[in-house]
Amino acid sequence: MAWFGKKDKLQIITFQSYGTNTHFYARGRALEDEEIDLSKKGFFNLLWNSFKRFETDEIRNTGISIRFRDGTSLSGTTDNRGYYRIDTTVQNLRKQANEESWVGYEISYTDTALKREILHQNRFPGEILIPSAQADFGVISDIDDTILHTGVVSSLKWKVVFNTLFKKPGQRLPLKGAAEFYGQLHRGKSGAAANPIFYVSHSPWNLYRYLELFLAKNNFPKGPILLRNFPRWGGFGKEEEKPQKQKEIFNILKTYPDLKFILIGDSGEHDADIYKEIAERYPVNILAIYLRSVAHKRKMERVRGLFDEYKLTPVLFVESSAQAVEHARENGFI
């Protein structure tokens, strides 16, 4: 968003993703740099930053290049909203992983016709996670009202709007004990399993850096963060064939067919429906489903009713992280 003829510098935001020894799956977005500073205090700074997160100027249909430490390179293009998605085969990726199983890469613009200044000498770092061969299981977790207080079941969603627009990541509160529980799941029963944690949310990609900072500040295990495209104007209220969250979870399960998973969500929106369908399609792969109870009687009655006759996978409705910890310990997860 340029003012008075001044053109903003260009950037590429890379989203933490995942892959295997031979499967590279990376996502991100090419944008003008709006100079969002999440450390600034004050009501108007918060409001201005929130506006800039959603008023994006995309770099559409432009060439990009990805380079790995060993010199291997890939090419691709952004779409008409500035997003890129590289889903391809690359050999021996695990050799390039660090001790925490992350493979680093650099991405850059390749279009020499871009007559704009580009940040960081046109070199933007990215990472994908390749789960350790010693992992016992993986965790797929929602974010809203599962680990982060959002007020997603409040009337007219006013709490969601207020919290997103007027609170910095450092001011947002995780649910009590959630970070400690996820740390235990990450370490597993042995204490050194490095079980992968995937954070999947219905929130738009515009909030990626906000959520990334929240997770880091509150000591949640580092993991891929998978969000959705923000609807275009006029697209609100239109339902996709399948929610993006559900598509992302199916993609994770297809990527790691031999890895079992624990699914964690809340009872307020659609997690219960999505997780039940996933467990029915992949009964051997799902170890357990944890659903945080919400303070909404009608929603809780509906969700409990979904599982009245369900016997495929252990399902636990939890009021606190302590209950989930107890169940996980009893079942040998931690």
N, C-alpha and C positions, 0 to 999 in steps of 0.2 A: 504494500500500500504506500505509494510514493506521494509526497506532498510537494507542491509548488515546483513540479518538474523534476525533482530529485528522484533518481531511480535507486531503489533498495538493492543491496547486494544479494547475491544468490547463495542458497545453501541447499544441502540435501540432508533430510532427517532420516536416519536409519532406525528401523524398529528391530529390537532383539527378537530373533526367530530361532529356528531349530533345523536339524537335519540328521544325516547318518554319515557313515564313512564314505558313501558314494552319492548321497542325495543332498544337494544344496538348495535350501528354500529361504529366500531373503525378501524382505519387504521394506518399503520406505516411501518417502515423498520428496519431490523437488519443489521448493518454494522460495519466494522472496523472504529475506530475513526481516522479521518484524521487530527484532531486538526486544523480545519478551524477557523481562528480568523478574523471576519469581521471588527474588530476595527483597524487592522494594516493598516498603510498608505504606500504609495509608489506604483509605477507602477508594479514592479515585485511581490510584495506581493499580489496585486489584481489579477494579471495573475495566480500566483501559487494557490491562493484560488479557482479561477475559474476552473482551471484544476482539483483540488482535488474534486470539487463538482460533476464532471462528471466521473472521474476515480474512481469509487466506488468498494470496495471489500465487497461483500454481504455475509451474513451468511445464507446459503441456507438450506431449509428443516430441520429446527431445532425447537425444542419445546419451546413454550412460555407460560407464565401464567399471567393472569390478576386478580388483587385482589382489591376489593372495601373497603371502610372504614368500612362497617358493617361486613367484613369478608367473604362475598360471593366471590367465585373465578370462573374463566373460564379458559379453556385451548385451545390452538391452535398451529398451526405450520406456519412457514414462507414458501414461495414458492421458486421456483428455481432462483428467483432474489432477495430474501431476504425480500419481502413484506409480511405483514400479513394483513388479513381482517377478522374481527370478526363481524358477522352479526347474532344476536341471540336474544332470549327472556330472559329478566331479569325482575323480578317483583319489583315494587315500587322504581324505580330509582329516581323519583322526590324527594323522602324523603332525598336523599343524595346530592341534588343540593345545591349549595351555593346561596347567595342572588342575584347573577347575572345569575342564572339558569344553571351553569356549574356543571357537575358531574365529580369529580376527581377519578382517579384510578392509580394503579401502575402496571407496566408490568416488567417481568423479564424472563431471560433464565431459562429453566428447565433441559437442557441437561447437565448432570454431566460429560459427556465425553469431553466437551469443555475445553481443557487444556490451557486456555488463561485468562489473567487478564481482568476482566469486570469492567467498570467504575461505580462509584456511588454505590458500594456494591450491584450491580445487582438489582437496584431499579430505574426505570425510570418513571417519572410522565406523565400522559396523561389526557385528558379532552374530554368530549362530551357535546354539548349544548342541553338542553331540553327547547324549547321555553316556555316562560311564558304563563300561561292560560289567562293572560290579554293582550296578543299580539293582535293588530288589523290586522296586515298583516305581511308578510315576504318580504325580498328583496333578489333577486338573481342577482349578479353583476359579470360581466367580470372584468378583471384587466387591461390587456394590452390596452393602449390608451382609456380606459374608466375612470380609476382613476390614472393610471401611464403612463407617457410619455414613449413610447417605440420605436416609429418610425416603427410600424408594417406595414405601407403601403409604406415605402421607397423602392426604387428599390433594388433588391437582398437582402433585409432585413439587410443591413449593419449596420443600426442604432441599430437594436435589438441586433446584435452581439456585437457591441461596448459598448452599455450601460450595457449589462449583464456582460461582461467580465471585463470592465475597470472602473466601477463606483460602489462605496459602496452603500448600501441601504440608508444611510444618505445623499448621494449626489443626489439621484434620486428625481425628482420633481413630486409631484402629480398634476393632473389637477386643475387649480385654482377653489377654492370653493368646491371641491369634498368632502373633509373630513367634512366640515361644513354641507353640504347637507345630507351626509350619517348619521351624528349625529342627524339631525332633523328627518330623516326617522326612525331611531332607537328609538327615544323618542316618535314619533307619535304626534298626535294632542293634546293629554292630557299632553305631556311632560314627562310621566312616563310609557309609554307602553312597553318598552323593546322589540320592534319588532326585530326579528332575522335577521341578515345579513349573507348571504352565498356568499363567494367569489369563483367563478368557473372559471378556466382558462385552456387554451390549453398548458400552460407552463408545463414542466416536474417536477416531484416530487423532482428532484435534487435541484430545486430552492425554496423548501418549506421554509427553515429557512431564506433565503434571503428575500422572500416576506413577511413572518411573521414579520420580523424586520422592513421592510419598512412600513407596515400598522401600527404597534405600534408607530414608530417614528413620523408618520404624523397624529396621533390621529384619525385614522379610528376606528369605533366601532369594538370590538373584535367579530370574528365570524369564523365558520368553513372555512377552505381553502382547496379546492378540485382541484387537478391537474391531470396529466396523467402520465402513465409510459413512460419513454424515450424509443424511438424505438431502437431495437437491430441493430447492424451493419448489413447492407443488408436489413433492414426493412424500410428504408427511402423511402418515396414516395408511400408506400402502404396505401391505404385508408381503414379504418375500415368500417364495415357496417353502423354504426352510430358513429359520433365523441364522444369521451369520455365525453366531456363537456355536450353534449346532454343527454347522459345516466345518468350522475350525476344529471342533473336538473329533469329528469323524476323520478329518485329515491327520490329526495326531495319532489316532488309533491305527490308521492304515500305514502310517510311517513306521510305527513300532509294533508290529503284529505279535511279537513274542514278549512284550512288556505288559504287566498287569497295572491297573490304575485304581486310585481312590478318587472319587468325584466329590467335590465340596461346593455347596451352594447355599441358598436360603429359600425359605418357603413363601416369600412375598410375591414373586413374579412367575417366571416360567421355568426355573431351574428344575423343579420336580418333574414336569412333563418331559423336558429335554433329556434329563438323566435317566428316567425310566425307559424311554425309547432306546437310548444308547445301550443301556444294560440288557435290554431284550434282544438287541441285534448282536451284542458282543458279551454274552453272559460269562464266558470263560475269562474275559479280560478285565472285568470289573470286580475288584475285591470288596468294595464297600461304597455306600453313598451316605454322606453326612449332609444334613439339611438344617441350617439354623432356623429355629422357630422365630416368628415375628409376632408383634403385638397387634394381631388382627384376627379376630375369632373366625370370621367367615372364610378367610384365606386358609387358615390352618385346618379348618374342617374339610375344605375341598382337597387340600394336599394330602392330608391323612387318608382321605377316602380313596385316593389314587392307589395307595399301597395296601389297602385292606386285604386283598387276595394275592398280593405279590410275594413270591417266595424265592426268586432267582438269586438275589443279591442282598446281603445285610443292609438295611436302611435304618439310620439312626437320626431321630429328630433331637437336636441338642439345644439346650437353653444357655449353655456356657461352653467355653473351650475345655474346661476341666472334664466335662462329660465325654467329649471327643477323645481327649488324652487317655482317659480310663479305658474306653472301648479299644482304642488303637493299641494300648499296652496289652490288654487281654488277648488280642488277636495277633500279637507278635509283630505288629508294624513298627513299633518303637521299643 
